[in-house]
Amino acid sequence: MRVLALDTCTRAGSVALLQDGALVGAYVLDVTATHSERLLPSIDRLLADAGWKVDGLDLIACAKGPGSFTGLRIGLSTAKGLAFAAHKPLVGVDSLEATALGFGYGATAICPMIDARKRQVFAALFAPDGQGGVARLREDESVRAEAYARGVEGPCLFVGDGAELFAAEIAAAKPDALLVPAARCVPRAAAVGLLGARQFREGERGLVAHYVRASDAELNPKLAEKES
C-alpha cells in the first residue's frame, strides 16, 4: 500500500511517503512562512523524488488534530482536495497518538503534549501495547502541562513541542518525569501514515477535524466578526 501522509498540527509540520509500512521519504517543514505556502510544493517535490504520482497512491492520511487551528485547516483542506481530485480514499489520524507512536516500546507510559497556546497543551496518555504500538489510557484534552503531569502516576515519557516548552513546569510538578527533546521525536507524518494505513485496513474512512477545544474566534464573537 502506497500512502501519502500529512501533518500540519504544529510549526514543525511534515509530509511522508510510505509503502507497505516502510518509510520511502519525509520532509519536515519547520516553517517561518505558513503551511499554505510550503505544503503543496513539499508534496510535489517528495513525490517527484520518489518517482511517484498522486494517481499511484492507495491512501492519503492526514493528522486531524489536536493542534494549531490554522495549521489543521490547511492540512485538512489540502488532503481533502488531493483525495477528491485523484479519487483516493482519505483517513484522519489523532496527532497525539501519532506523537506517542515512536515511543511505543518498553513498558513506560507516554504522554504526548502539543502546544495549545494560552499556556496550555493538548495532552493524552498512552501505554506501549507490547507490539510496537500504543494503547490509549486517557482521552485528548486541553490543559496546563504541570496540572496534567501532576496527575500521571509512575514513570512516564513526556514528548512533543508542548512538553519541551513547559519542561521546567513539568519537572517541578513531577520530579520523576522523563522529558524527551522535541528533536528526538520522529516526523509525525511518518507515524500518521502508519496509523492511517492500519485504520484504513480496519475499515475507517473519512477526515473530520479534531480540535478538542473551541477556537479563539468561536469563543470571542467580536474576533470572529473581525476575521470574517
N, C-alpha and C positions, 0 to 999 in steps of 0.2 A: 504494500500500500504506500503510495506517494502522498505525503502530507505537507502542506504549507501552513506554518503556524505563525501567528502574530501576537505581539504583546505590546500594548501602549499604556499600561496601567501606571507607570512611573516615568520619571525623566529619562531613566536608562531603559528605554524600550528595546525590543529585539524582534528579529524575524528569523525563521529557521525552516529548513527543508529536511524531512526525514523520509527514509524508505525502509519499510518493514522494521521499524523500531530503531534503525541506525541513523545517526546524525550525518547528513550529507554536507550541510553547511549552515552557518549562522552569522548574522551581523548584529552587533549591539549598537543602539542609537542613543548615546548619551548626548542629548540634544541641547543646543542653545537656541536653535530655531524650534518651531513647533513640529510635532509628529506629522502634521499635514504637509509640511514641506519635504520631509525626509522619507516617509514611509513607502510611498509608491516607487520612487527611484531605487530604494534599497531592495524592494521586492523584485523589480525588474533586473537589477544587477545580480542578485542572488540566483535567480532563475537562469540568467544567461551564463553565469559562472558554472552552474551545474549542468548546463546543456538541456535544461527542462523548459517546457512551455506550460502555461496555465491549463491548456486543453488536456495535458497529460497527467494532471493531478487527480487523485482519488478523493481528496478531502481537504477542506480548509478549516483549520481550528483557530479559535481566537480567544484570548483571555477576556472574560466578560465582567471582571471586577471581583472585589472592590479595588478602587484605585482612584487616580486623578479623573474627575468628571469629564474634563475636556479631552484628555488623552483617551479615555474609554470610548467616547463618542466618535473620535476619529478612527480608532481601531475597528470598532463595530461597523461603522458605515463603510469603511474600506473592505472589510471582509465580506459584508453583505453584497456590496457592489460587484466584487470579483466573482462571488458564488453565483449571483444572478446572471451576470454576463456570460460566464463559462458553463452554466448549468451544472454546478458542482455542489455536493452536499456540504453542509456547514454545521459546526457544533461549537458551543461555548464551554469554556473551562474556568473554574474558580481560580483566581490569581493567587490566593493564599495557599491553596492546595498545591499549585504549581511551584510556588516558592519553597514549600516544605519538601517536595518530592526528592530533591537532590540529596537529602539527608536521611532518607528512609532506610538506613542500615543500622545495625546495632540494636540497642534497647532504650535509647534516650529519647524522651519526648521532644517534640519540635514545636516551637511557637514562631510562626512567620508573622512579621509585622511590616506593614506598608504605611508610609507617611500619609496621614489623612488631613493634615493641616490643623489649625486651631489647637495646637499642642496635643493632638490625639493621633492614634494609629488605628488602622484596620488590623485586627488580630484574630487568630483562631488557634486551636491546639490540636496536634496530631501525634500519633504514635506509629513507629515502624510496624508494618504488618507481617514482617518475617519473610516477605518475598520481594524485597526491594522497593516496595511501595509504602504508602501511608494510610492509616485509618483515622478518621475524624473523631476527636474527643469532644470538641466544642464547636458551636456554630460561629460564623463570622460576626464580628461586632466592631463598632467604633467606640474607642475607649482611651483613656490615658494609659500610656505604656507602663508606668510604675504601678498603677492600680491593678492592671492585668497581671503583671509579673508577680505581685504580692499574693495573688490568688492561685498561683501554679505551685503544686506540691511536688517535691522531689527534683531530681536532676532534669534540666531542660535546656535545649539549644534555642537561643533567640537569634533569628535570622531575618535578613531583609533590610531595606533602607530605613524603615521606621525603628528597628532595633538599634541600628547604628546611630541614628540621630539622637535617640534617647538612652544611649548606653549608660551614661552616668546615673540617670534616674532608675534604670532597671537594676543596676548593680547595687544601688543603695537600698532598693526595695526587696531585692532577693540576692543576698551575697553569694549564693552558690550558683547563680546564673552563668551559663556558658554562652558568651557573646561571640557570634561569628561575623567577621567583617563582610560588608556587602560585596566586596571584590571577590570573596571566596564563593559566592553563590553563582551557579551556572546560569547562563542566559535563560530567562524564564520561558522564552518562546520554545526552546527545545523541550522543556517539561510540558508545556501546553500541547505540543504535538504528540507526545507520548500519551498523555491523559486523554486528549481528544480522540486519538485512534482507538483507545480502549473503550471510551464511552460510545463511539460510533459502532463498534463491534457488538456492544451490549444493547444497541437499538436506539440510542439517543440521537435526536436531530434538533436543529434549530439553535438560534442565538438570541438571547434576551439579556439586556444589561442587568448586572447585579451590583447596585450602588451601595447597599447596606443602609445608608442614611440619605436624607434629602439634601439636594444641592443648596448652596447659598441663595441662588435665585428663587428656589422654591420656598425657602424659609423666610426670605425677605421680598415681599411683593414689589416694593419700590425698586429693588435691584433688578427684578425680572422685567419691570416696565422700562427701565433704563437700557437693558440689553436687547429689548425687542425692537 
